[in-house]
Amino acid sequence: MTFTLATLILLLAPGVVISAVYLLARRHFARRRHLSNPSYWTPELSIDHYRPMFRLLKEDDIRFLRAQPGATPALVKRLRRHRYLVFRGYLRSLQQDFRRCCDMLMLLAVQSQSDRWDILRALLVSRMKFAVAVARVRWRLLLYRWNIARVPVGHLVGLFESLQLELLALDQAADNARA
């Protein structure tokens, strides 16, 4: 019995290791391919995509619903929950776009002809500010769900917008240098 189990483990272990290495390598090369293709990121990084975040958690719609005949606390709670879930989806998407912007800035800084420590320093500061802002928004979002606090979105979207503008300016400068 032990011999059979040991044999089975010896036969399966290399297959599991090879599969894991294959999947990790595949993910790594797919990400590198996307990063090296500027058409992958430029058109999709629109700040307009995140404008609904500003209105999504406002209390105007909740007050309007409460004023309607037949509105129950359960209905208001369900609306609040749905908006919470939609907002989390937007936040996840914003984080992915911010990460993609950071990756592209890093790539442009590394591929630059001169040392771009200023970009790398600004990128590090932007990442830290964004991480703090995301943590703050997540905490306030949790409180929003129980109608305790409002969620400040402007600062978070503003950080993404400034990083996006820096990326576009750097990309245009790189295009001018190539021409």
C-alpha positions in Angstrom: 0.0 0.0 0.0 2.8 2.4 1.0 4.8 1.4 -2.1 1.9 2.2 -4.4 1.2 5.6 -2.8 4.9 6.5 -3.0 5.0 5.5 -6.6 1.9 7.5 -7.4 3.4 10.6 -5.7 6.7 10.2 -7.6 4.8 10.0 -10.9 2.4 12.9 -10.3 4.8 15.4 -8.6 6.8 16.2 -11.7 3.6 16.6 -13.7 2.2 19.1 -11.2 5.5 21.0 -11.1 5.7 21.2 -14.9 2.1 22.4 -15.1 2.7 25.1 -12.6 5.8 26.3 -14.3 4.1 26.3 -17.7 1.1 28.3 -16.3 3.4 30.9 -14.6 5.6 31.3 -17.7 2.5 31.7 -19.9 1.1 34.4 -17.7 4.5 36.2 -17.6 5.0 36.2 -21.4 1.4 37.2 -22.0 1.9 40.2 -19.7 5.1 41.2 -21.4 3.4 41.0 -24.8 0.7 43.3 -23.7 3.1 45.7 -22.1 5.2 46.0 -25.3 2.1 46.8 -27.4 1.1 50.5 -26.7 -2.1 50.1 -28.7 -3.2 47.7 -25.9 -3.3 50.4 -23.2 -3.7 53.9 -24.7 -7.3 54.0 -26.0 -8.8 52.0 -23.1 -7.4 54.3 -20.3 -10.2 56.8 -20.3 -11.1 58.7 -17.2 -14.6 59.0 -18.5 -15.1 55.4 -17.7 -15.0 56.2 -14.0 -17.3 59.2 -14.0 -20.3 57.1 -12.8 -18.4 56.4 -9.5 -19.0 60.0 -8.5 -22.8 59.7 -8.7 -23.2 56.0 -7.8 -23.0 56.4 -4.0 -24.7 59.8 -3.7 -27.7 59.9 -1.3 -30.0 61.7 -3.7 -31.3 58.5 -5.2 -31.8 56.9 -1.8 -33.7 59.9 -0.5 -35.8 59.8 -3.7 -36.6 56.2 -3.2 -37.5 56.7 0.5 -39.9 59.5 -0.5 -41.8 57.1 -2.9 -45.0 55.4 -1.6 -44.4 51.7 -1.1 -40.6 52.1 -0.4 -39.6 49.7 2.3 -36.4 49.7 4.3 -35.6 46.3 2.7 -35.8 47.9 -0.7 -33.5 50.8 0.3 -31.1 48.3 1.8 -31.1 46.2 -1.4 -30.5 49.4 -3.5 -27.6 50.3 -1.2 -26.1 46.8 -1.5 -26.4 46.8 -5.3 -24.7 50.1 -5.6 -22.0 48.9 -3.2 -21.3 45.9 -5.5 -21.2 48.0 -8.6 -18.9 50.5 -7.0 -16.6 47.7 -6.0 -16.5 46.6 -9.6 -15.5 50.1 -10.7 -12.9 50.2 -8.0 -11.4 46.9 -9.1 -11.3 48.1 -12.7 -9.7 51.4 -11.6 -7.0 49.5 -9.7 -6.2 47.4 -12.8 -6.0 50.4 -15.0 -3.8 52.2 -12.5 -1.5 49.2 -12.4 -1.4 49.1 -16.2 -0.5 52.8 -16.3 2.3 52.2 -13.8 3.6 49.3 -15.8 3.6 51.4 -19.0 5.4 54.3 -17.2 8.0 51.9 -15.9 8.5 50.4 -19.4 8.9 53.9 -21.0 11.3 54.9 -18.2 13.4 51.8 -18.7 13.4 52.1 -22.5 14.3 55.8 -22.3 17.7 56.8 -23.7 18.6 58.8 -20.5 18.2 58.0 -16.9 14.6 58.8 -15.8 14.9 58.7 -12.0 12.4 61.6 -11.8 9.7 59.3 -13.4 10.6 56.4 -11.2 10.4 58.5 -8.1 7.1 60.0 -9.2 5.8 56.6 -10.0 6.7 55.3 -6.5 5.0 58.2 -4.8 1.9 57.8 -7.0 1.7 54.1 -6.2 1.9 54.8 -2.5 -0.7 57.6 -2.6 -3.0 55.4 -4.7 -2.6 52.5 -2.3 -3.5 54.7 0.7 -6.4 56.3 -1.2 -7.7 52.8 -2.1 -7.5 51.6 1.5 -9.4 54.8 2.6 -12.1 54.3 0.0 -12.5 50.6 0.9 -12.9 51.5 4.5 -15.4 54.2 3.8 -17.2 51.9 1.4 -17.6 49.4 4.1 -19.1 52.1 6.3 -21.3 53.3 3.4 -22.9 49.9 3.3 -24.3 50.4 6.7 -25.2 54.1 6.0 -22.5 55.5 8.3 -20.2 57.4 5.9 -19.9 58.9 2.5 -17.2 57.6 0.1 -14.6 60.2 -1.2 -13.9 59.2 -4.8 -12.5 62.4 -6.3 -9.0 62.1 -4.9 -8.7 58.5 -6.1 -9.9 59.3 -9.6 -7.7 62.4 -9.6 -4.6 60.3 -8.8 -5.4 58.1 -11.8 -6.0 61.0 -14.0 -2.7 62.7 -13.2 -0.8 59.4 -13.8 -2.6 59.0 -17.1 -1.7 62.5 -18.2 1.9 61.9 -17.3 1.9 58.6 -19.2 0.4 60.3 -22.3 2.9 63.2 -22.1 5.8 60.8 -21.8 4.5 58.6 -24.6 4.2 61.7 -26.9 7.8 62.7 -25.9 9.0 59.2 -26.8 7.2 59.4 -30.1 8.8 62.7 -30.9 12.2 61.4 -30.0 11.7 58.4 -32.3 10.7 60.7 -35.2 
